Amino acid sequence: MKFPNDADGDALRSLYKDGVNFNKPQSVEFFVAVPDKVIGEKLSQVLKGEGFNCFLDQDDETEEWACCCSKRMLLNYNELIKIQNNLNNLSKPHGGYSDGWGVFVD
């Protein structure tokens, strides 16, 4: 399987090499960096309205806030890019931005 030569493609390539089944929906967690807790709570409600399961989290070391938004989906490069772009567009008015994704392999 071929993947683009960028961070998202590298992550997918690694998952593929680890034997993750790309034909089975996976739980993908998208991270959206936010300036603070209050804005994060507001943005979480917006993202829940868009169909994401969200919770707000603060990093213990950096004390930075993030909305963690999960969605069950097939691992598809174009869809991952589309979702990250959508998260960027939704979070930008709140001072946030899409900050990567990860997979909890079933």
C-alpha positions as CSV (number, residue, x, y, z in Angstrom):
1,M,0.0,0.0,0.0
2,K,1.3,3.5,-0.9
3,F,1.0,6.5,1.3
4,P,2.1,10.2,0.7
5,N,5.4,11.3,2.0
6,D,4.2,13.6,4.8
7,A,3.5,13.2,8.5
8,D,0.0,11.7,7.9
9,G,1.3,9.3,5.3
10,D,4.2,8.2,7.6
11,A,1.7,7.5,10.4
12,L,-0.5,5.4,8.2
13,R,2.5,3.6,6.8
14,S,3.6,2.7,10.3
15,L,0.1,1.5,11.2
16,Y,0.0,-0.6,8.0
17,K,3.5,-2.1,8.8
18,D,2.2,-2.9,12.3
19,G,-0.6,-5.0,10.8
20,V,-3.5,-2.7,11.4
21,N,-6.5,-3.8,9.3
22,F,-7.4,-0.9,7.0
23,N,-10.7,-2.6,6.0
24,K,-12.0,-2.4,9.6
25,P,-13.2,0.9,11.2
26,Q,-10.8,2.1,13.9
27,S,-11.2,4.6,16.7
28,V,-9.3,7.7,15.5
29,E,-8.6,10.5,18.0
30,F,-8.0,14.0,16.6
31,F,-6.4,16.6,18.8
32,V,-7.3,20.3,18.6
33,A,-5.1,22.7,20.5
34,V,-7.0,25.5,22.3
35,P,-5.8,28.6,24.2
36,D,-7.5,27.7,27.5
37,K,-10.2,25.7,29.3
38,V,-13.1,28.1,28.7
39,I,-12.5,28.3,25.0
40,G,-12.0,24.5,24.9
41,E,-15.3,23.9,26.6
42,K,-17.1,26.1,24.0
43,L,-15.3,24.5,21.1
44,S,-16.1,21.0,22.4
45,Q,-19.8,21.8,22.2
46,V,-19.3,22.9,18.6
47,L,-17.4,19.8,17.7
48,K,-19.9,17.5,19.4
49,G,-22.5,19.2,17.2
50,E,-20.4,18.1,14.2
51,G,-20.6,14.4,15.3
52,F,-17.4,14.1,17.3
53,N,-17.1,12.5,20.7
54,C,-15.1,15.1,22.6
55,F,-13.5,15.7,25.9
56,L,-11.2,18.5,27.1
57,D,-7.7,17.6,28.4
58,Q,-4.8,19.5,29.9
59,D,-1.2,18.3,29.5
60,D,0.3,17.8,32.9
61,E,3.8,19.0,31.8
62,T,3.0,21.9,29.5
63,E,-0.4,22.8,30.9
64,E,-1.6,23.3,27.4
65,W,-5.3,22.5,26.6
66,A,-6.7,20.3,23.8
67,C,-10.0,19.1,22.7
68,C,-9.7,15.3,22.0
69,C,-12.2,14.3,19.4
70,S,-12.8,10.7,18.4
71,K,-14.5,9.2,15.4
72,R,-14.8,5.5,14.2
73,M,-13.7,5.4,10.6
74,L,-11.7,3.6,8.1
75,L,-8.1,4.7,7.9
76,N,-8.0,6.6,4.7
77,Y,-5.5,9.4,4.0
78,N,-7.8,11.7,2.1
79,E,-10.5,11.4,4.8
80,L,-8.0,12.1,7.6
81,I,-6.9,15.2,5.8
82,K,-10.4,16.3,5.1
83,I,-11.4,15.9,8.8
84,Q,-8.2,17.8,10.0
85,N,-9.0,20.6,7.6
86,N,-12.6,20.7,8.9
87,L,-11.4,20.8,12.5
88,N,-9.0,23.7,11.6
89,N,-11.9,25.6,10.0
90,L,-14.2,25.0,13.0
91,S,-11.6,25.8,15.7
92,K,-9.8,28.8,14.1
93,P,-12.5,31.3,15.1
94,H,-11.9,30.1,18.7
95,G,-8.1,30.5,18.5
96,G,-7.6,26.7,18.1
97,Y,-6.0,24.5,15.5
98,S,-5.9,20.8,14.5
99,D,-2.8,19.3,16.2
100,G,-2.6,15.7,14.8
101,W,-4.3,12.4,15.3
102,G,-3.8,8.9,16.7
103,V,-5.4,5.5,16.6
104,F,-6.4,3.2,19.4
105,V,-6.1,-0.1,17.6
106,D,-8.9,-2.6,18.2
